[in-house]
Amino acid sequence: AAKKATTIIPIVMTTSSDAVAQGLVASLARPGGNVTGLSSLGADLNTKRLEILKDAIPKLARVALLQSPGSVTADLQLKELRPAAVALKLKLEEIDTQPDAKGLESAFKTAKQKQVNAIMTVATRAFFAERKRIVELAEKHRVPAIYFQREFVDDGGLMSYGVDYDDLFRKAAHYVDKILKGANPADLSVQQATEFKFVVNLKAAKQIGLTVPNRVLERATEVIR
């Protein structure tokens, strides 16, 4: 919306998942317009989350993916997730989900009917806004889940793997500083995230009867006991 509103006023992104695919910049190296900033690698990190699930859950075979129908961001993530699931020999059960109380309850019931061993969501603001309800439903249905931001774990979720957003916000300020000092956004390359957090909540694991292997815990940046 901001890009459509102006081609003159500089715009600094903080968390674009795929700025090129979304049509926000011409390329990461040379954005070419009035938009620049940071990429959160939203699509790429879902593959890593699938790998963590496979390492953490014995005999993992089926993973439910709650997705937002019609979301451009979700579609981009699915293009990465589908081949990743095949490579990991996992069955990805894609469940169209309305991010509200009724829609989420229905999605979890569908997931249980499909006999999934774990659950995850595409990384969208709509699911982030409903994180507390999602965490509660995962516990209620005793299904392991991995999330895209640590705030899910702060609300009682099992695991999260994602970008360190505090780091991105700090770096965005440097872009603003450069632009205010005369730099042209078209010449400021888009930086991809380099700092990531993997958080495991052993309290949540105990509540659903899951023992997280030590090899997984050793890779965590934070373990909540």
CORZIPE-V71280 format. One record per pair of residues at least 24 apart in sequence whose C-alpha atoms are under 10 Angstrom apart, sorted by sequence separation. I is the first residue (numbers start at 0). J is the second residue. D is the distance in whole Angstrom. If there is no record, write none. Layout:
i = {I:I}
j = {J:J}
d = {D:D}
//
This chain:
i = {8:9:10:11:12:13:14:15:16:17:60:91:96:117:118:119:120:122:123:127:130:131:167:196:197:198:199:200:7:8:9:10:11:12:13:14:15:16:17:90:116:117:118:119:120:121:122:130:131:167:195:196:197:198:199:6:7:8:9:10:11:12:13:14:15:16:17:67:68:69:92:94:98:99:103:107:116:117:118:119:120:121:122:130:166:167:6:7:12:14:16:60:61:62:63:64:65:66:67:68:91:93:98:99:115:116:117:118:119:120:166:167:5:6:16:60:61:62:63:64:65:66:67:68:97:98:104:108:114:115:116:117:118:119:164:166:59:60:61:62:63:64:65:66:67:68:97:98:99:100:103:104:107:111:163:165:166:2:42:46:59:60:61:62:63:64:65:66:67:96:98:99:103:106:107:110:111:162:163:164:2:41:42:45:46:49:59:60:61:62:63:64:65:66:67:98:111:161:162:163:164:2:41:42:43:44:45:48:64:65:66:98:100:104:107:108:110:162:163:164:1:42:43:46:47:50:65:99:100:103:104:107:161:162:163:41:42:45:46:49:50:53:98:99:161:162:163:41:42:43:44:45:46:49:53:98:107:160:161:162:40:42:43:44:46:47:53:100:160:161:42:43:46:50:159:160:161:42:45:46:49:65:159:160:122:158:159:160:43:49:66:119:158:159:46:65:80:157:158:159:49:64:65:156:157:158:63:156:157:158:63:77:156:157:65:76:153:155:156:157:158:63:64:75:76:152:155:156:157:158:63:73:74:76:148:149:151:152:153:155:156:157:62:63:73:148:149:150:152:155:156:157:61:72:73:147:148:149:155:157:21:63:72:73:147:148:149:157:20:21:62:63:64:70:72:146:152:20:61:62:63:72:145:146:157:61:62:63:64:65:66:67:70:145:21:60:61:62:63:64:65:66:67:145:17:20:60:61:62:63:64:65:66:67:16:59:60:61:62:63:64:65:66:67:15:59:60:61:62:63:64:65:66:17:58:59:67:16:17:57:67:160:16:56:66:143:144:159:160:56:65:143:158:141:142:53:141:52:53:143:158:52:138:141:142:143:158:52:137:138:141:142:143:157:52:139:140:141:142:49:138:139:141:49:134:138:49:137:153:48:152:45:45:45:45:44:42:41:42:41:62:63:41:62:56:55:52:52:52:51:48:49:48:48:48:45:45:45:44:55:16:41:52:16:51:51:51:48:48:48:47:48:47:45:44:45:44:44:41:40:41:39:40:39:38:39:39:39:38:37:36:37:36:37:36:37:36:35:36:36:37:36:35:36:35:51:14:35:36:34:35:48:14:33:34:35:13:32:33:34:35:36:37:38:39:40:41:44:13:31:32:33:34:35:36:37:38:39:40:57:13:14:31:32:33:34:35:36:37:38:39:40:56:57:13:14:30:31:32:33:34:35:36:37:38:39:55:56:57:12:13:29:30:31:32:34:35:36:37:38:39:55:56:57:12:13:29:30:31:39:55:56:13:14:28:29:30:31:54:55:13:28:29:30:54:55:12:13:26:28:29:30:55:56:11:25:27:28:29:54:55:11:13:24:27:28:54:55:12:26:27:28:11:26:27:52:10:11:24:27:51:10:24:9:11:51:10:9:9:19:18:11:9:10:15:17:9:16:8:9:15:12:13:14:11:14:13}
j = {32:33:34:35:36:37:38:39:40:41:84:115:120:141:142:143:144:146:147:151:154:155:191:220:221:222:223:224:32:33:34:35:36:37:38:39:40:41:42:115:141:142:143:144:145:146:147:155:156:192:220:221:222:223:224:32:33:34:35:36:37:38:39:40:41:42:43:93:94:95:118:120:124:125:129:133:142:143:144:145:146:147:148:156:192:193:33:34:39:41:43:87:88:89:90:91:92:93:94:95:118:120:125:126:142:143:144:145:146:147:193:194:33:34:44:88:89:90:91:92:93:94:95:96:125:126:132:136:142:143:144:145:146:147:192:194:88:89:90:91:92:93:94:95:96:97:126:127:128:129:132:133:136:140:192:194:195:32:72:76:89:90:91:92:93:94:95:96:97:126:128:129:133:136:137:140:141:192:193:194:33:72:73:76:77:80:90:91:92:93:94:95:96:97:98:129:142:192:193:194:195:34:73:74:75:76:77:80:96:97:98:130:132:136:139:140:142:194:195:196:34:75:76:79:80:83:98:132:133:136:137:140:194:195:196:75:76:79:80:83:84:87:132:133:195:196:197:76:77:78:79:80:81:84:88:133:142:195:196:197:76:78:79:80:82:83:89:136:196:197:79:80:83:87:196:197:198:80:83:84:87:103:197:198:161:197:198:199:83:89:106:159:198:199:87:106:121:198:199:200:91:106:107:198:199:200:106:199:200:201:107:121:200:201:110:121:198:200:201:202:203:109:110:121:122:198:201:202:203:204:110:120:121:123:195:196:198:199:200:202:203:204:110:111:121:196:197:198:200:203:204:205:110:121:122:196:197:198:204:206:71:113:122:123:197:198:199:207:71:72:113:114:115:121:123:197:203:72:113:114:115:124:197:198:209:114:115:116:117:118:119:120:123:198:75:114:115:116:117:118:119:120:121:199:72:75:115:116:117:118:119:120:121:122:72:115:116:117:118:119:120:121:122:123:72:116:117:118:119:120:121:122:123:75:116:117:125:75:76:116:126:219:76:116:126:203:204:219:220:117:126:204:219:203:204:116:204:116:117:207:222:117:203:206:207:208:223:118:203:204:207:208:209:223:119:206:207:208:209:117:206:207:209:118:203:207:119:207:223:119:223:119:120:121:122:122:121:121:122:122:143:144:123:144:143:143:143:144:145:145:144:145:145:146:147:145:146:147:147:158:122:147:158:123:158:159:160:158:159:160:160:161:161:160:160:161:161:162:161:161:162:161:162:162:162:163:164:167:167:167:167:168:168:170:170:171:171:171:172:173:174:174:174:175:175:197:162:183:184:183:184:197:164:183:184:185:164:183:184:185:186:187:188:189:190:191:192:195:165:183:184:185:186:187:188:189:190:191:192:209:166:167:184:185:186:187:188:189:190:191:192:193:209:210:167:168:184:185:186:187:188:189:190:191:192:193:209:210:211:167:168:184:185:186:187:189:190:191:192:193:194:210:211:212:168:169:185:186:187:195:211:212:170:171:185:186:187:188:211:212:171:186:187:188:212:213:171:172:185:187:188:189:214:215:171:185:187:188:189:214:215:172:174:185:188:189:215:216:174:188:189:190:174:189:190:215:174:175:188:191:215:175:189:175:178:218:178:178:179:189:189:184:183:184:189:191:184:191:184:185:191:189:190:191:189:192:192}
d = {10:5:5:5:5:5:5:6:5:7:10:9:9:9:7:9:9:8:9:8:8:8:9:6:7:6:6:6:8:7:6:6:5:6:7:5:8:4:7:9:10:6:6:6:8:9:6:10:8:7:9:8:9:8:9:7:6:9:8:8:8:8:8:8:8:6:9:10:9:9:9:9:10:9:9:9:7:5:5:5:7:8:9:9:8:9:6:9:10:8:9:9:9:7:8:7:8:7:9:6:10:10:6:9:8:7:6:7:6:8:9:9:8:9:10:7:6:6:6:6:6:6:6:7:9:6:9:10:10:10:9:8:9:8:9:7:9:5:5:5:5:5:5:5:6:8:9:9:10:8:8:9:7:8:8:10:9:10:8:9:7:6:6:6:6:6:6:6:7:10:9:7:7:10:8:10:10:7:8:9:8:8:8:7:10:8:9:9:7:9:7:8:6:8:8:7:8:10:8:5:9:7:9:9:10:9:9:10:9:9:9:10:7:7:10:8:9:6:5:10:9:6:7:7:10:9:9:9:9:8:10:8:9:4:6:9:4:8:6:8:9:8:10:10:5:6:10:7:8:10:9:6:9:7:10:9:9:7:6:9:10:8:7:9:9:9:9:10:6:7:6:8:6:7:8:4:9:8:9:8:8:9:6:7:10:7:5:9:10:9:10:10:6:7:10:7:10:8:5:9:10:9:9:10:6:6:9:9:5:9:9:8:7:7:9:7:10:7:10:8:9:9:9:10:8:7:10:9:5:9:6:9:9:10:10:8:10:8:9:8:6:6:9:9:6:8:8:10:7:6:9:10:10:8:7:10:9:7:10:10:8:8:8:7:10:9:9:9:10:8:9:9:10:10:7:10:9:10:8:9:6:10:10:10:10:7:5:8:9:8:9:9:9:10:9:10:5:6:6:6:6:6:8:9:8:8:8:6:5:5:5:5:6:10:7:9:7:7:5:6:5:6:9:8:10:6:9:9:7:8:7:10:9:8:8:8:8:9:9:9:9:9:9:8:9:9:10:10:10:8:9:8:10:10:10:10:9:9:9:7:9:7:8:8:7:9:10:9:10:9:5:10:8:10:9:10:9:8:9:10:7:9:9:10:10:7:9:9:9:8:9:9:9:8:8:9:9:9:8:7:10:9:9:9:8:9:8:8:7:8:10:8:7:8:8:10:9:8:8:10:9:9:9:10:9:10:9:9:8:6:8:9:9:9:8:9:7:9:8:9:9:9:8:6:10:9:8:8:8:7:9:9:10:8:8:7:6:9:9:9:9:7:8:9:10:10:9:10:9:10:6:10:8:8:6:7:8:9:5:7:9:8:9:7:9:7:10:10:10:9:7:6:10:6:7:5:6:6:7:9:10:7:8:5:9:9:7:5:5:5:5:10:8:9:6:8:7:4:8:10:10:6:7:6:6:9:9:8:9:9:6:9:5:7:10:9:9:9:7:10:10:8:7:9:9:9:6:7:9:10:6:8:8:9:9:6:7:9:9:6:6:8:7:6:8:9:7:9:10:8:5:7:9:10:7:9:9:5:8:8:6:9:10:9:6:6:7:9:9:8:5:8:7:8:7:10:10:7:10:9:8:9:9:9:9:10:10:8:10:10:9:8:8:8:10:10:6:9:10:9:9:9:10:9:10:9:10}
//
